[in-house]
Amino acid sequence: MNKTIRKNISMTADAWKGVYSSARVNRNTFLLTYEDGREVIRFHGTNIITFKDSEITLDSGGFKTLTAKNRMNDWLKIFRISVVQSKGKWYVVRGGKPMDETQSYNIFPFEDGMTLPVPNVSLISIHKEMEE
């Protein structure tokens, strides 16, 4: 077997280690629950949102695409957080909509691996509400 193929197979197996349950929530997008309690939104093999202990960690995996941003925003809106783009740069907006003078908000440059505090809720329960 080709070394590259073998490496890809083992990387795929490693990516699923410790996964307790999984559900497909969109094209190429899964909601995973790990044995240690983490809940993860995985898009094309990248854990774009990791939720544990009232914190979320955001990661584009280096692929700052429109679809990756949309997948993040599908799940972040419940926390009044969104990822936006301006002049090729990504930003995280918390607390409202930019350019809306009636709402206060905070805006930060997006960084892979950035962590934000959020209310302690289950992504699985959010998923169930989204399906209804």
C-alpha positions in Angstrom: 0.0 0.0 0.0 1.2 3.5 -0.8 2.7 5.4 2.2 0.5 8.4 1.5 -2.7 6.3 1.5 -1.6 4.6 4.7 -0.9 7.9 6.3 -4.4 9.3 5.3 -6.1 6.1 6.6 -4.4 6.5 10.0 -5.1 10.2 10.2 -8.8 9.4 9.6 -8.8 6.8 12.3 -7.0 9.2 14.7 -9.6 11.9 14.0 -12.3 9.7 15.4 -10.5 8.4 18.5 -12.5 9.1 21.6 -15.7 10.0 19.8 -18.7 8.8 21.8 -21.4 9.8 19.3 -21.8 11.6 15.9 -24.5 13.0 13.8 -24.4 14.5 10.3 -25.9 18.0 10.6 -25.1 19.3 7.1 -23.1 18.5 4.0 -19.6 17.4 5.1 -20.5 18.7 8.7 -20.8 16.5 11.8 -21.7 17.1 15.4 -19.4 14.9 17.5 -19.5 14.2 21.2 -16.3 13.0 22.8 -15.9 10.7 25.8 -14.3 13.6 27.7 -17.5 15.7 27.3 -16.3 18.0 24.4 -18.9 18.7 21.7 -17.4 19.5 18.3 -18.7 20.8 14.9 -16.4 19.2 12.3 -16.4 20.5 8.8 -14.3 18.6 6.2 -12.1 17.0 8.9 -11.5 20.3 10.8 -13.0 20.9 14.2 -14.3 24.4 13.4 -16.1 24.8 16.8 -15.1 22.9 20.0 -17.4 23.4 23.0 -16.4 22.5 26.5 -16.9 23.9 30.0 -18.6 27.1 28.9 -16.0 27.9 26.3 -15.9 27.6 22.5 -12.7 27.4 20.5 -12.9 28.4 16.8 -10.6 27.0 14.1 -10.8 27.4 10.3 -8.1 24.8 9.8 -6.5 27.5 7.6 -9.4 27.2 5.1 -11.1 30.6 5.4 -13.9 29.8 2.9 -17.4 31.2 2.7 -18.8 27.7 3.5 -16.6 27.3 6.6 -17.7 30.7 7.8 -21.3 29.9 7.2 -21.0 26.6 9.1 -19.5 28.4 12.0 -22.3 31.1 12.0 -25.0 28.4 11.8 -23.9 27.4 15.3 -22.6 30.6 16.8 -25.8 32.6 16.3 -27.3 31.0 19.4 -24.6 32.8 21.4 -25.0 36.1 19.6 -21.6 35.6 18.0 -20.8 35.7 14.3 -17.8 35.5 12.0 -17.7 38.2 9.4 -15.2 39.2 6.6 -14.0 42.5 5.5 -11.3 43.2 2.9 -10.2 39.5 3.1 -9.8 39.5 6.9 -12.0 37.5 9.2 -13.5 39.0 12.4 -15.5 37.7 15.3 -18.5 39.9 16.3 -20.0 39.4 19.7 -23.2 40.8 21.1 -24.9 42.3 18.1 -24.7 43.3 14.4 -22.0 45.6 13.2 -23.3 48.8 11.6 -26.4 48.7 13.8 -26.2 51.7 16.0 -29.0 50.5 18.2 -27.0 47.5 19.4 -23.7 47.3 21.3 -21.2 44.8 20.1 -17.5 43.8 20.3 -15.4 42.9 17.3 -12.1 41.0 17.4 -9.7 39.8 14.7 -10.4 36.1 14.0 -7.5 33.7 15.0 -7.5 30.0 14.6 -7.6 28.5 18.2 -9.2 31.6 19.7 -11.4 30.8 22.8 -14.6 32.7 23.8 -16.7 32.2 27.0 -20.3 31.2 26.3 -23.2 30.0 28.4 -23.0 26.3 29.3 -25.5 24.6 26.9 -25.4 21.4 24.9 -24.8 21.6 21.1 -26.8 18.4 20.9 -29.9 20.2 22.4 -29.3 23.1 20.0 -29.2 20.7 17.1 -32.5 19.1 18.2 -34.1 22.6 18.3 -32.7 23.4 14.9 -34.3 20.3 13.4 -37.8 21.1 14.8 
